[in-house]
Amino acid sequence: MHKNNFRSYRNITPILGEDIYVDQSAVLVGDITLGNDSSIWPLVAARGDVNTITIGARTNIQDGTVLHVTRKSTNNPDGNPLVIGDDVTVGHKCMLHGCNLGSRILVGMGAIIMDGAVVKDDVFIGAGSLVPPNKVLESGYLYVGNPVKQVRELKESESSFLKQSAINYVELKDEYLADNC
């Protein structure tokens, strides 16, 4: 990790958990908390400037993803922070904006999840899907499309893969950390 990865905004600097990996091309700005064993991959931009970003343990944010928030306002006094739970895999080039993701979720490549959306635990979101503002995705389902629609219940193999995907990325970030020591 490089000092240039982390930038303060209004004297607030990202808070980092233990055993994390942040690629040297990623940028984290402001009020961001990153959980233990998590990883941030190349070209991720995370900007916790007008609200907070919280990323749970063993969560991986893959290449080219943008993480941002919604500011507080008269119409929305709390704004929309970005909250991502534990054991979440966020695929390449996703956009997560002021939404709330539970744990054991896979967000497919290129998916967009918008302000106020809530994704409960144990969910697959297909590549290229759009989760509109304030939409709630229930636990245990596959969702795909633009706008996203519930397709079917997850198979047992898919449910167990959600946790395995997170474990795979913990192992990969450990390899990267070992190579960079």
N, C-alpha and C positions, 0 to 999 in steps of 0.2 A: 504494500500500500504506500501511496505517496501523499505527502502533505497537500499537494494541489488537488487531490480528490475531494477534500473537505473544505467548504467555505462557510464562513459565518455570515449571518444576515441579522442585523440589529443585535449584534453580540451574542447570538445563539448559534452554537456549532453542533453538528451531528454528534449523537451519543452512540458509541459503538459497543456491542456485546463482545464476548470472548470468542476466539477462534473463528473470526470472520475473514472473508476474502472480498476485497473490492479491487476490481481491475483498474490499472493505472489510467485508462481512458474514460472511466466513469466519473461523474461529478455529483456530489451530494451537497446541497446547500440548505443551511438553516436548521429548522426544528424537526430533525429526523432522529428516530431511535431505531437502531438495527439490532435485532435479537441474536443470541448466541448461535454459532454454527451456520449463519446465513451467508449468502454470497450474492455479490453484485457483479455482473459480467460486463464485457466491453460495451462502451458507448451508451450506457444507461445514464439518463438525466433525471435526477430526483430533486425537486425544488420545494422545500418546506418553508416558504417565505411568508405567505399570508395565512397559513394554518399549519397543522402538524401532520407528519407522516410517521406512522408506526409500523414496523415490519417485524414479524414474529420470528421465533427460533426455527432454524433449519429450513428457512424459506429462501428460494433462489429467484432472482430477477435477471432474466436473460437479455442478451445482446439487443441494443437499440430500443429498449423500452423507455417510455416516458412516464414518470410519476409526478402528479401535481395535485393541487388542492383548490378549494373554493374559499374565498375570503368571507369574513363575517360582514353582515350588512343589516340594515333595518329589517328587510324582508326575511333574512336568514341569520338570526343573531349568533348562531354557533358556526355558521359557514358549513363547509363539508371537509373535515379532515380526511385523510386517506389512511385506512386501517387495513392491514394485511395480517392474517393470523399465522399460525404455526404450520409447517410442512406444506407450504404452498409453492407450486411451480408456476411461474409466470413466463410463458414462452417468448420467443424472439419478437421484437418490434411491436409490443403491445402498448396501449395507452390506458392508464388507470388514472381517473380524475375524480377526486373527492368522493370515493366510494368505500364500502366496507365489505371486506372479504373475510370469511371465517377461516377455518383450518381444513387441511387436506383437500385442497382445490387445485385443479389444473386449468390454467387459462391458456388456451391454444394460441399459436402464433398469429400475430396481427389482430387480436381481439381488442375491442374498445369497450371499457366499462365506464359509464358516465356518472355524473354527480348524483349523490343520494341513493344510488343502487346498492342493494344489499345481497350478497351472495352467501348463503348459509354454508355450513360444513359439508364436506363430501360431495363436491360438485365437479363435473367436467364441463368446460365451456369450449366449444369447437373453434377451430382456427377461423379467423376472419369474422367472428360473430360480433354483433353490436348489442350491448346491454344498455337500454335507454335509461334516462334519468328516473330515479325513484323506483325502478323495477326490483322486485324481490324474487330471487331464485331459491327455491326450496331444496333442502338436503336430499341427496341420494339420486340425483337425476343428471342426465346428459341434456345440455342445451346447445342449440346451434341456430344460426341464421341472423338476418339483418332485417327487422329486429329479431332478437333471440326468442326462440320458442322451446318449450319443454318437449323433448322428443320421446324419452323413455326412462325407466329406472335403470340405474347402473347395474351392470353384471357384477358378480362377486369378484371376478378377475380385475375389473376396472376399479372397483373400490379399493382393493388391496394395492393396486398400482399407484394410487394417489400417494400413499405413504412411501412406497418404494421409490417413486420418482424423487421425492425429497431426500431420501437416503442416498440415492445415486449422486445427487448434487453435493451432498455433504462430503462424500468420498472424493468427488472430483475436486472440490475446493481444497480439501486436505492435500491432494497431490500437488495442486498449484502452490499452496503455502510451503510445502516441503521443497519444491523446486526453487522457490524464491528466497530460501533461507541462506 
